[in-house]
Amino acid sequence: MFPVLSTAAALLVLACSSSSELPLMAGNTQAAANEGEALFQQAKQADLAGNPKRAIKLYDETATRFPFVNSAAQARFRQAELLEQQDQPRKAFDAYQKFLTCFQASNLYATALARQASIAQAAAAGKVRTNFLGIHSKLATEDIAAWLGQVRDNAPKTATAAKAQFTIGQIYQNDRESAKAIDAYRQLVRDQPDSREAPAALFQIGVVFTADADRGDRNQTTLDLAREAFNDYLSQYPGHSDNAAARKLLSDLGSRELHGSFDIAEYYFKTRQFESAKVYYRDVMQRAPSGQLHDASRARLKELGE
């Protein structure tokens, strides 16, 4: 005999069932459970007969209408697995999500999480394509970020979550969405500072700010933020593999600042704001005791009567 549904089981049914197809909930649920098990057997028969389309439909119906029966978790997992095998990653991802939401006690949970994470990481690598009117194209960055965010939230504080969060930063960085990339990396460092990806995330924050400077945003704030990120990285993660690169980039930032000051001096010189130009030429000479910029600044100051 199947027991009367408890309050917790009833909530599971409400959360994991289609509202239009809820099973009978009054009194003894044996009849409904028998119907669910019978439907699962039909799905298995279709599966074994090599009819994945029908099997997917019946597995989905089993898990949706009868989430409380013993076979519901297997049904939802197998539906997701078949969708993945049929090259339907979007639907497979969603089916795995339904499984992870409704069947957290299942011994298939870790496998489902790993498969869902694999789909999201494949999408980030450009291996998952969307098909619209016969045209195949890469998924939108925001869609991929949403998938990775779901993976992260399904397994908070785990290695899987850290990898997903780091990949969010990477995809935004690759799209030159600097603010979103930095936010993603900072969230990882804040939430999982001891994860394998955290040092690389902090290093990449400096890289993103440096790239912004290279693309023309050479204002002092951008350079200061890059320097701060690299110094934090070196302080928090001494001995990490990118330490030498961080020190080199810090050295390069000094050169960028020097060029920035000289460029400002030249702007003031060309616009005949000579007193302002002198301030920046002096700054360059003070910070560069020798070299091309030092000599150029000295020549300009001489030209301006100093």
Legacy VTK file of the C-alpha trace (Angstrom):
# vtk DataFile Version 3.0
C-alpha trace
ASCII
DATASET POLYDATA
POINTS 306 float
0.000 0.000 0.000
1.190 3.519 -0.762
0.892 6.001 2.125
-1.259 9.109 2.159
0.786 12.066 0.923
2.453 14.030 3.712
2.562 17.830 3.656
6.166 17.726 2.382
5.253 15.248 -0.360
2.269 17.372 -1.339
4.538 20.417 -1.678
6.900 18.347 -3.838
4.009 17.427 -6.104
2.946 21.062 -6.394
6.506 22.180 -7.164
7.335 19.433 -9.643
4.038 18.781 -11.403
2.141 20.555 -14.114
-0.743 22.346 -12.401
-3.131 21.071 -15.052
-2.089 17.446 -14.598
-1.874 16.973 -10.826
-2.483 13.422 -9.628
-5.288 12.590 -7.238
-4.248 13.708 -3.747
-7.243 12.801 -1.609
-6.979 9.700 0.529
-4.907 6.743 -0.611
-2.680 7.401 -3.652
-2.171 3.777 -4.684
-4.178 4.114 -7.906
-2.256 7.199 -8.980
1.051 5.546 -8.106
0.143 2.456 -10.091
-0.696 4.667 -13.066
2.647 6.432 -12.757
4.597 3.169 -12.612
2.692 1.846 -15.619
3.525 4.998 -17.566
7.189 4.594 -16.635
7.152 1.027 -17.970
5.706 2.294 -21.268
8.522 4.823 -21.467
11.116 2.109 -20.846
9.606 -0.062 -23.563
9.791 2.799 -26.063
13.349 3.472 -24.940
14.408 -0.151 -25.405
12.630 -0.299 -28.763
14.785 2.554 -30.063
12.014 5.155 -30.108
13.636 8.057 -28.184
11.030 10.625 -29.182
8.190 8.621 -27.616
10.364 7.631 -24.643
11.234 11.263 -23.926
7.554 12.212 -23.984
6.525 9.390 -21.648
9.437 9.908 -19.244
8.519 13.594 -19.040
4.870 12.753 -18.395
5.819 10.272 -15.670
8.027 12.734 -13.779
5.627 15.645 -14.270
2.373 13.944 -13.303
3.722 11.515 -10.709
6.819 13.073 -9.049
6.161 11.112 -5.840
6.499 7.585 -7.303
9.739 5.637 -7.014
10.467 5.773 -10.725
9.961 9.541 -11.134
13.606 10.426 -10.551
14.781 7.787 -13.020
12.221 9.013 -15.537
13.339 12.642 -15.353
17.025 11.706 -15.473
16.555 9.420 -18.454
14.520 12.091 -20.249
17.418 14.546 -19.831
19.936 11.913 -20.881
18.010 11.084 -24.059
17.564 14.761 -24.921
21.319 15.197 -24.606
21.916 12.159 -26.821
19.456 13.575 -29.361
21.532 16.793 -29.559
18.940 18.939 -27.822
21.148 20.640 -25.213
18.676 23.384 -24.284
15.934 20.910 -23.459
18.411 18.555 -21.798
19.702 21.371 -19.575
16.148 22.243 -18.524
15.301 18.586 -17.849
18.385 18.186 -15.670
17.336 21.353 -13.830
13.914 19.871 -13.119
15.616 16.734 -11.826
17.988 18.727 -9.588
15.104 20.770 -8.216
12.786 17.856 -7.461
15.003 14.865 -6.666
17.818 16.106 -4.454
17.914 12.847 -2.470
18.426 10.703 -5.573
21.671 8.775 -6.001
21.694 10.204 -9.545
21.949 13.790 -8.266
25.732 14.157 -8.591
25.679 12.676 -12.085
22.868 14.996 -13.178
24.718 18.008 -11.800
27.893 17.004 -13.632
26.012 16.521 -16.904
24.269 19.884 -16.581
27.570 21.591 -15.790
29.137 19.907 -18.825
26.403 21.295 -21.090
26.902 24.808 -19.720
30.687 24.646 -20.087
30.309 23.328 -23.648
28.052 26.278 -24.427
30.676 28.671 -23.052
33.257 27.021 -25.311
31.018 27.603 -28.337
30.206 23.914 -28.784
26.456 24.331 -28.256
24.663 25.929 -31.181
21.129 27.169 -31.546
19.140 26.413 -34.690
16.688 28.999 -36.013
15.213 28.548 -39.481
18.109 26.254 -40.378
20.730 28.792 -39.286
23.129 27.547 -36.604
24.631 30.149 -34.312
26.297 30.394 -30.932
24.112 30.927 -27.905
23.873 34.493 -26.629
26.336 35.373 -23.880
23.535 36.225 -21.463
21.928 32.809 -22.027
25.224 31.035 -21.362
25.803 33.137 -18.248
22.321 32.222 -17.019
23.069 28.508 -17.491
26.357 28.808 -15.637
24.671 30.787 -12.888
22.109 28.027 -12.485
24.884 25.435 -12.218
26.609 27.591 -9.590
23.423 27.976 -7.576
22.689 24.255 -7.742
26.021 23.491 -6.047
27.059 26.527 -3.967
30.532 26.585 -2.417
31.693 23.586 -4.485
34.391 23.200 -7.120
31.638 23.005 -9.735
30.253 26.363 -8.595
33.680 28.008 -8.642
34.397 26.789 -12.159
31.004 27.984 -13.377
31.464 31.426 -11.825
34.954 31.775 -13.291
33.622 30.855 -16.729
30.979 33.580 -16.415
33.811 36.058 -15.969
35.651 34.607 -18.957
32.746 34.840 -21.386
32.079 38.451 -20.452
35.790 39.228 -20.686
35.940 37.671 -24.155
33.009 39.871 -25.204
34.797 42.941 -23.779
32.000 43.505 -21.274
34.505 44.654 -18.694
32.147 45.661 -15.892
30.281 42.337 -15.987
33.513 40.358 -16.175
34.977 42.177 -13.187
31.764 41.722 -11.183
31.786 37.981 -11.922
35.436 37.570 -10.943
34.960 39.629 -7.781
31.972 37.515 -6.772
34.079 34.370 -7.078
36.924 35.814 -4.990
34.418 37.013 -2.390
32.350 33.819 -2.203
35.062 31.175 -2.642
38.470 32.728 -1.922
40.017 29.303 -1.322
38.834 27.762 -4.581
41.278 26.775 -7.303
39.891 29.475 -9.615
39.975 32.381 -7.127
43.638 33.396 -7.696
43.156 33.383 -11.465
39.967 35.426 -11.058
41.742 38.134 -9.059
44.593 38.171 -11.567
42.099 38.531 -14.429
40.528 41.567 -12.784
43.873 43.298 -13.204
44.113 42.027 -16.777
40.663 43.429 -17.628
41.525 46.864 -16.245
44.852 46.772 -18.100
43.068 45.865 -21.348
40.732 48.823 -20.841
43.786 51.056 -20.509
45.254 49.589 -23.704
42.010 50.333 -25.539
42.325 54.003 -24.721
40.836 54.320 -21.242
44.119 55.498 -19.740
42.621 57.611 -16.975
44.317 57.363 -13.612
41.396 55.550 -11.983
41.598 52.638 -14.431
45.340 52.302 -13.943
44.987 52.527 -10.161
42.337 49.786 -10.155
44.563 47.540 -12.251
47.473 48.112 -9.883
45.259 47.444 -6.871
44.024 44.139 -8.354
47.538 42.908 -9.148
48.840 43.918 -5.716
45.897 42.185 -3.998
46.559 39.085 -6.078
50.248 39.016 -5.153
49.420 39.591 -1.491
46.625 37.023 -1.201
48.070 34.306 -3.426
51.886 34.400 -3.197
53.513 31.641 -5.186
50.623 31.287 -7.635
51.567 30.484 -11.215
50.815 33.983 -12.536
52.835 35.892 -9.917
55.669 36.677 -12.334
53.222 37.886 -14.973
51.507 40.112 -12.418
54.811 41.737 -11.465
55.619 42.339 -15.134
52.206 43.893 -15.728
52.626 46.097 -12.665
55.897 47.346 -14.111
54.199 48.013 -17.436
51.474 50.009 -15.680
54.113 52.477 -14.531
55.160 52.977 -18.120
51.542 53.465 -19.173
51.065 56.120 -16.499
54.198 57.886 -17.647
52.995 57.905 -21.258
49.610 59.110 -20.043
51.164 62.064 -18.241
53.250 62.932 -21.297
50.169 62.722 -23.557
48.328 65.134 -21.254
51.294 67.495 -21.287
51.341 67.382 -25.073
47.606 68.121 -25.209
48.057 71.202 -23.027
51.091 72.273 -25.066
49.199 72.012 -28.365
46.215 73.904 -26.962
48.590 76.611 -25.658
47.786 75.949 -21.995
51.454 76.200 -21.202
51.368 76.414 -17.405
49.340 73.208 -17.206
51.677 71.579 -19.723
54.692 72.447 -17.531
53.158 70.637 -14.547
52.906 67.384 -16.467
56.302 67.687 -18.189
57.890 68.177 -14.756
55.996 65.148 -13.445
57.354 62.994 -16.285
60.924 64.157 -15.653
60.613 63.492 -11.925
59.258 59.963 -12.431
61.627 59.083 -15.313
65.207 60.127 -14.477
66.278 59.154 -17.989
64.926 57.880 -21.259
63.000 59.106 -24.269
60.077 60.663 -22.390
62.445 62.371 -19.962
64.408 63.904 -22.822
61.257 64.937 -24.707
59.816 66.588 -21.591
63.062 68.425 -20.899
63.104 69.728 -24.490
59.526 70.970 -24.169
60.262 72.729 -20.877
63.283 74.386 -22.444
61.051 75.463 -25.300
58.685 76.948 -22.699
61.484 78.932 -21.083
62.630 76.585 -18.322
LINES 1 307
306 0 1 2 3 4 5 6 7 8 9 10 11 12 13 14 15 16 17 18 19 20 21 22 23 24 25 26 27 28 29 30 31 32 33 34 35 36 37 38 39 40 41 42 43 44 45 46 47 48 49 50 51 52 53 54 55 56 57 58 59 60 61 62 63 64 65 66 67 68 69 70 71 72 73 74 75 76 77 78 79 80 81 82 83 84 85 86 87 88 89 90 91 92 93 94 95 96 97 98 99 100 101 102 103 104 105 106 107 108 109 110 111 112 113 114 115 116 117 118 119 120 121 122 123 124 125 126 127 128 129 130 131 132 133 134 135 136 137 138 139 140 141 142 143 144 145 146 147 148 149 150 151 152 153 154 155 156 157 158 159 160 161 162 163 164 165 166 167 168 169 170 171 172 173 174 175 176 177 178 179 180 181 182 183 184 185 186 187 188 189 190 191 192 193 194 195 196 197 198 199 200 201 202 203 204 205 206 207 208 209 210 211 212 213 214 215 216 217 218 219 220 221 222 223 224 225 226 227 228 229 230 231 232 233 234 235 236 237 238 239 240 241 242 243 244 245 246 247 248 249 250 251 252 253 254 255 256 257 258 259 260 261 262 263 264 265 266 267 268 269 270 271 272 273 274 275 276 277 278 279 280 281 282 283 284 285 286 287 288 289 290 291 292 293 294 295 296 297 298 299 300 301 302 303 304 305
